[in-house]
Structures are given as C-alpha cells and as structure tokens.
Amino acid sequence: MSGDGYRVLGGPGPTVADLEELAYTCRLLEGAAARLDTASWTLMRAAQACDPLSPAGIEARRALTAVCDGSSSPWRAADHLRELAAALRRTIELYTEAESFANRALRGGIVAVASELGERPLVGVAVGAVGAGSAAHGAAWVVAGSAAHSWLTRRPGPVLPHVLRGFSRSGETLVGRLAADGRGELATLAFGSFVRSLAPGRQMPSTRPVPEAAGLLARLLPPVGPTALLVRTNPPQLPVPRNVAQVLDNVASGYDRTPAPHTLAMPEGAISVQELTHPDGTRAWVIEIPGTETWEFNAHNPMDGTTNLRLIGGVPDDMTDMVLEAMRLSRIGPDEPVMLAGHSQGGMAAMSVAAAVGGLYSVRAVVTAGTPDIPRGAPSGVQVRHYEHTGELVPQLDGIARQTSEQVTVVQRDLSVTGRPDARSIDDAHAMRRYVETAVQAEDELAGSPGMRAFDAAARDVLGPEGTTAVTRQFQVTRDPAVVAAQPPRLWPSS
C-alpha cells in the first residue's frame, strides 16, 4: 500500500500491493542484471576492436579490460543483482506459504465449527445464549455497582458514564474495525457455514458456503410477483462521462429523488442507458445501475433484499433480466462496446449481466463500487474494476477474499488515511458519494499504475475521445401490482 492510502490489487503486470511489490522488485533486479550483462559484452567487444598497434588503441584496450574485469565490473554487479533477486524470491515463497497455510487453517477451522453447529442447531443456540448471558451478566454488575455507588454517595457514579461513552464510541466504529481487519469477512463465512448446514441431511463443509446459504434463504422466500419494465418518457439527460469517476457519478444520480439545482428527480427502480456517439460516428453504451433501495423482501421495487440474496446465491433474478431487456429495447448493436457500472447490488447485477450476455453484446468493461463477489464471474476479455473501502463491510458479505486476476483489478482506499473526518459508520463507508470521491482521487493518485492500464484502455474504447455526445434513456422496473395490471409485464420473475 502506498503512503497515500490507496492500493491496487490484480490487473496485468506488477502492482504496489504487499508481496506483489517484492515480486515486481525481483523482476526489476533481473532486468537490470540482463542489461549489465549486455553492457559487459559490449565493453569486451569494444576492447577487442581497439587497434593493438597504436599507443592510443593499447591504452583504450587496457582501460576497457580493467573496467570489464575489475571488482565493480558490470558482470560482477549483474551476478550480485541476480543473487539479491533469488534471495527476495525465496523470502516471497516463505511468506506466501506461511500466510497461505495460516489463512487456510483459520478459515477451515471456522467453517468446520460453524458447520457442526449448523448440524446441531440446538447446541449453537445454547452456545450463543451462554455468550450473550455472560456479556449481559457482566454489564449488569457494572450498572448495578455504579447505581449503588450513586445512591449511597448521592453523587453520579464514576464508572457508568465512562462505560456508556465507551459503548457509544465502540458502536460507531465497530463495523469499520471489523471490516478493516477482515473479521467481518470471517463472521460472514461462519454465518454462511451455519445456515448452509441447516439444510436437511448431512452437509459436507464448503470453503465457499455463503452463496449456497444465500441461495437456500432465497428459495425459502415466497415467489415474487411479475415484474414490469417501464420506459420513461423524456428522461433527464445525464452528463457525458469522460472517465470512470464520472460514470460512477451518473450511477449516484440514480438515488436522487427530489429535483434541485444540481440533482435530478429519479423514480425508484430506475436504471440509465447512455448512448455515446463518438466523433467518428461509432456508438458505445454505458449502463448505470444503482444499488439496494429497500431492505424489504419481495418488495414492489426489485432493488430489494430478495434480489441481494439471489445475486449472492447465484439464483436467477429479475434485476439481471431487467438490465438485459433494457439493453434489448435500446437496440444496442452486437459489436458496439458496452460498459456496465453499479453500486452495491447494482454492481452485482452488472457482473451478472456481463456473465449472461454471451455473444449478444460486446461488454468491454464492468466497474463496481462497494460490491461483493458473486458466483458468476465476467467472461474472458472483459476488464473489471472494483472500488472498495477498507472500512467497508458490504464487499465482505460474500465471505471470501476478493478474487483478482489479469482482467480483474481492485482499487482499495483506506478512509482512515485519506478521509477526514474518518468514516465512522457503515453508511458513510458505503455511501456512493464516498465512492465517487475515491474514483476521482484514484485518477490522480494511481495514474499510470500497471494494474490500472488495461481497464483504463477498455474504458477509453467505450467513453471515446473529446467531442463524444450522449443521449440518456431510462427504464423503471417494478413489481407494483397496480402498474403490472395496467401494463402487461415484459419480464416475469426468475425461479
């Protein structure tokens, strides 16, 4: 991680993250050694080319030979650099093996215990009750002692105010601390293992239990009603995005409910499809999807808790269907480049669409903000960039470490370093305004970083050069029975 609080994980080539930075240093050292070998060979050839009969040639050959064979000769320096690179690689291997073993052991232990408690739910309830009872017992003694002191001395107790202030401060920062050190991810892993093991029959432990648990819970919900996709007439025109930060800013506009001088009035359940026309007449498209808008299940607005469970669980969902239908109605050409962008649930829907389009559309890039991984990854050739905050719990709700590759890059921002005041709640760390701010600052802080280049190139293919224009289409998805009855639904709920 750089000192400015930003970090890039994944992507092609070296990054500035953890042990990958040492691996990059090894490659630099080996490259320098190869260049020194070339220099040594060049000096030797130059010495051989000197005139052996003239005084000047003899002196030049003597000087070049001394450089080639001296204690600071290029080939000796090259050998030293190769030895240093080999030592660094051995260090990397040792750390990688140790971290991998420790991480696997910890996660395996959590999965085993939580799965066993799920197989014996009464035992799990008893363990939870004992823990909660012990905590309540200790808190009761503190409160009772402070109250007795106040009654006997007629003065406020010295302990209870400090305890209450401590609980208040802890509550404000608890989620951020759990997310920052990875405990939130492990807690989700344990919960997923427990829920998965509640299914009938003996369930063998899994290292990725959260999708199965989410799918199980999604199937327990009553079927949702039919879903209608409405085309908005005369929608507000969003600004032409010139970079990824501006794309995310357009995603943020999907949350605006009240018109104001600098905001747009958007209905719930709205997504935007921007048709970009490049100066040469070619077209490209940006699909912008907001995140969860209600935590109810089977709500009228499909951007709800049901869709969250279905996306994390890999179960077919109507948000993915909705976006695909909106793309069809927009008449996107099969060869026209497309970028999908979303926040939170919207990012999961964007990834799901990228996995589902097959050869129908040319999806070049997917950008998400504050989004967990889903079981269905983007296909080969699609560049993916995830923005996430180190104090953010939502991206950890899949229960696994973020998966990166040459085509998947993660841009992390430590809000405790770059944000003032520090993000103190899950809402602040997850807020879309924070992610737009992160993308804006990352454009400057990480410009030219190897992990950023491939996605930036794909984004440029979509966003086009200066002079590109945009037309915004908007669609609203709803399960409202009155609306569905008035307009036959184009989409039916997936099951």
FENWOKA-V480732 format. One line per field, one symbol per residue. phi: phi as a letter, one per 20 degrees, with the letter a starting at -180 (. if undefined). psi: psi as a letter, one per 30 degrees, with the letter a starting at -180 (. if undefined). burial: + if it has 24 or more other C-alpha atoms within 12 Angstrom, else -. Layout:
# FENWOKA-V480732
phi = ???
psi = ???
burial = ???
This chain:
# FENWOKA-V480732
phi = .ffendbddnnfmfcddlfffffffgffffffffffffffffffffffefffdegfffffffffffffdffdfgfffffffffffffffffffffffffffffffffffffffffffffcgfffffffffffffffffffffffffffffffelcgffeggfffffffffffdgffffffdnffffffgffffffgfffgnfdfgcfcefgfffffffffffgeffddddefelffeffffdbfgfffffffffefddfbgccdedffmdcdcdeddfgenfdbccddcfegdbefdlffefecfffgffffemegceffgfffffffffmfffdefcddcadlgffffffffgfeflefcdfebccccmcffdfeeffgneeccdebdfedegfefemcfgecafdcddddceffeddcfgfdbffffeffffffgfffffgefdgnfgfefffgffffgefmegnfdbcedcccdbdggfffffcgfecdffb
psi = klfgglkkkalkalahjbffeeeeeeeeeeeeeeeeeeeeeeeeeeeffkjffkeeeeeeeeeeeeeeflfgleeeeeeeeeeeeeeeeeeeeeeeeeeeeeeeeeeeeeeeeeeeeefieeeeeeeeeeeeeeeeeeeeeeeeeeeeeeeefglkkfeeeeeeeeeeeeeefeeeeeeegffeeeeeeeeeeeeefflklkkkkkfifeeeeeeeeeffllklllkkjkkkkhlkjlljkfleefeeeeeefffkfkkleglkjklkgklkjkjkjlfgflllkkkkjlakfkglkhlejfiaeeeeeeeefgkklfeeeeeeeeeeffhklfgkkkkkklkceeeeeeeeeefffbgelijekkklkhklllfjlklkfkkkkkklkfgkeefgffglkkklaffjkkjkkjffefkklkkgleeeffkeeeeeeeeeeeeeegkfkeffeeeeeeeeeeflakfklkkkkkkkklgjeeeeefjkkfklkl.
burial = ----+++++++++++++-++++++++--++-++--++--+--++--+-------------+--++-++----+++-+++-++--+--++--+--------------++-++++++++++----+---------------------+--------------------------++++++++-++++++++++++++++++---+-+++++++++++++++----++++++++---++++++++++++++++++++++---------+++++++++++++----+++++++++++---+++++++++++++++++++++++++++++++--+-+---++++++++++++++++++++++---+++++++++++++++++++--+++++++++++++++++++++++++++++++++++-++---++++-+++++++++++++++--++--+++++++++++++++++--+++++++++++++--------++++++-
